[in-house]
Amino acid sequence: SPIDQPLCVAAHPSLPIFSCGFASGTMRVFDIEKTCVCDNFTQFNKPIKSIAYSPIGDLLVTCCENGSVALHNARRQHLPTKVLNLEFQPEFVHVAFSQPIITRKPNTFQQLNGMAGGSRSATESMSEMSGRGEDDQSQALSSVEDEFVTVESLFGIMGEYGNNIMIYSSNSIILKHQINVGTVVRSFQFTKNNRELIVVTKD
């Protein structure tokens, strides 16, 4: 609307919804099929400049222009779960997720060997996922997660002054890495193999 301008948008990886960040600091979730606003949250009083869903759609991250970041549980009506604040504002804000990281749960194969009825192994399940489209893959990851494996991603946000990038676990929200770039960062993206981070700087 002309009163509250949308500034950024992110589509859910498997559900018919998308989320928008607005100039007022409000985040709204829209239902595509019902053409209505289904969730509405105001965690900030300044514009939201970047927004992203995790690859399996369980977490939504919104970034305010002052560097503050809000985490929303996308499995529970996008309820806010945590706000991360910076003391020194970056020039730009950005959020990006890695590809899903799949870890076998302890004793998975011992449990499977003891089951009757020939259940699929986690390896078979992950192999089947590789040939699916993004939406089907996201749903498959969510369903397999509880049974065989733990699925998480990493997400990166701007650090103090905007010259470094902080990398968090999407499951534990623990800071895993802090990458000092040495100059002002505009944006960044994880590579598909999760081994590198492509960084665009102001220079």
Disulfide bonds with the S-S distance in Angstrom:
none
